Amino acid sequence: MLAEINRHLEAQSQTVIDLQRALVAIPALGPMNGGPGEKDKTEYLKGCLKDLGFATVREVRAPDPAVPCGYRPNLAAVIPGADRAKTLWVISHTDIVPPGDLALWDSDPYTLKVDGDIIIGRGVEDNHQGIVCSLLVAKALFDLGQTPPMNYGVLLVADEETGSKYGLDYVVKHHAELFGPHDLFLVPDFGEPTSEMIEIAEKSMLWLKVVVEGKQCHASTPEAGINSLLAASALIVRIPELHRIFDRRDPLFNPPHSTFEPTKKEANVENINTIPGRDVFYVDCRVMPGYDLDDVLKAVKGFGDEVAREHGVRISYEFVQREQAAPPTPADSEVVTRLVRSVKGVFGNQPKLMGIGGGTVAAYLRRAGHRAAVWGTLMHNAHQPNERSSIQNSIKDAKVMAAMLFD
């Protein structure tokens, strides 16, 4: 049965191209990225799912007044299996990021370019590849008239690129009835070109905005003011001390420790001969599971209190993003062991279980008690100019999904 599905998938190169061409031509940008949302792309995909043969396509609308239609659409469709009590869900996101500087593109980002096995266009990897793979498996099941051992579910979610408030986070919180206690979840939205990386854990993420307020004055009379840049610099050089306080290590992650990095710095005064009275900088913290982000903030504030006393400034803090790490997916859970066997079988490699510093939508599932794994064969050019994806990688990834289903 699986051999027949694999033969079917191997003949789907043109289907990959056709689906990608249609998806690339329908930009799905959220309002934070200057777009109207995912409605048009979701309407196209809803038609695709119905044309493939799904009897029911459920649309979950997350209210959002920032888009013209007033909601952000999420789609769920299921092929019933022999065991109706368990579903293998493949979860991909429909939104993309803007193309950026068009001068850096060799072609129109919204017109698919095909170069042998490589296809180029905004979204082809992030996350159209996941969408296309999940549809290829469904097409094979319908075309061949096969009933899978368990249900096969396709979930297409919105808003992944800007926080998932209207995407999987909304679906999990408001429509928990979609998922059963024995369901398996695969998120094809992170991976290596070797196909060997399986993500089962994530670090906590804290993006912190720090505002340092002093007193502006002429640079020739510094005693008349309070130099906010000097104070901000003093605090910035204290940030690396967080590594000593939060020093837990785990080889599951690369790097195997927390990271605390000052990053963005806002402009202060425009001219050289003025001492700035206000400085703003940001810190990106990726914190090992087991540490509370409130404790990280407390440590930063401790440094800040010392700097404030020494320099006579006021310092305030604001969360730009705060995501406490979800419990990891156990290495011996069914979704992980099925995925490991399937990747080995298709690619003949040695998959490695890893944790990452970034965040994926799997965190929302894990917090709700579900077992989720993140995997894909990706070329690591998401968000870059000339974003590209491999047709054969898409077909092989679909084979892995089918193998998990029939394992």
Secondary structure, DSSP 8 states (H G I E B T S, - for coil): -HHHHHHHHHT-HHHHHHHHHHHHTS----GGGTS--SHHHHHHHHHHHHHHT-S-EEEEEEE-TTSTTSEEEEEEEEE--SEEEEEEEEEEE--------GGG-SS-TTS-EEETTEEESTTIIIIIHHHHHHHHHHHHHHHHT---SEEEEEEEES-GGGTSTTTHHHHHHH-GGGS-TT-EEEE-S---TTS-EEEEEE-EEEEEEEEEE-B-EETT-GGGSB-HHHHHHHHHTTGGGHHHHS--B-TTBSSSB-EEEEEEE----SSTTEE-SEEEEEEEEEE-TTS-HHHHHHHHHHHHHHHHHHHT-EEEEEEEEEE-------TTSHHHHHHHHHHHHHH-S--EEEEESS--THHHHHHTT--EEE-----S-TTSTT-EEEHHHHHHHHHHHHHHHH-
